Amino acid sequence: MTYFLHRTPSILHNVARASVVPGSSGGGVPASAGPVDPGLIEDLVAANRILADQGVLDGYGHVSVRHPGSPERYLLSRSLAPELVTTADIMEYDLDSNPVDQRGRSMYLERFIHGEIYKARPEVNAVVHSHSPAVVPFGVSSVPLRALYHMSAFLSVGVPLFEIRDAGGMTDLLVRNPDLGRALAKTLADKPVALMRGHGNVVVGSDIPLAVYRAVYTEVNARLQVQAIMLGGSITYLEPEEGQLAAINVGGTIGRPWELWKKKALGK
Ligand SMILES: [Zn+2]
């Protein structure tokens, strides 16, 4: 069975396809990259609910996946609390974050985070933006977020901090346009996680399970790091080499928590 993301009459679809080159910002409605495997849509829905279950997303925040039919498109829910997202809510966007088939649906203001990161990072296929609470203090403190244990070894490459004033001066802190999205992607550079000062964080991965795993364990690491700091002694963080070795090992086992989280999240 094939799940069709948009139901634009084919004549309009063809006009859109003819008039807009995928990935261009030439105006008009971007063409769809075509139907998507329903299993991927189900994973994206599951990711929304898992991240809500795990306290990473609440009524806010979002998770997206790159369209498997074109690197110039991505999939993201309409503006909705993540826990409520269903397959019918998933929309397709071009990398300028224009909707392929809006049909009056409201869109996340900060969708530019996703489009601009997909432009800058060809190997990234899933993006999570959250205000996950334990991480927020590290975005406003001089204490850096650092890999404390093997489960969050991916943090040992360093966690950059996005200072939105450097990109946009005084703002409401939201990444609400392509320029701010580009600046955030530049700060993220080649890393898996970036903090956003006074706001939240962004986490990326090569697929949905990896991005979800990283978002969950970024939050857990932040909680544990605060506990370690409160103990009062000195702290031994993972060495970069330990981080590399541990990340390789954990990378091979992500299917285990993913299947558990997915079953619980979709079984509600
Ligand atoms: Zn946000």
Boltz pocket constraint, residues with backbone or C-beta under 6 A from the ligand:
constraints:
  - pocket:
      binder: B
      contacts: [[A, 61], [A, 110], [A, 129], [A, 130], [A, 131], [A, 174], [A, 199], [A, 200]]
      max_distance: 6.0
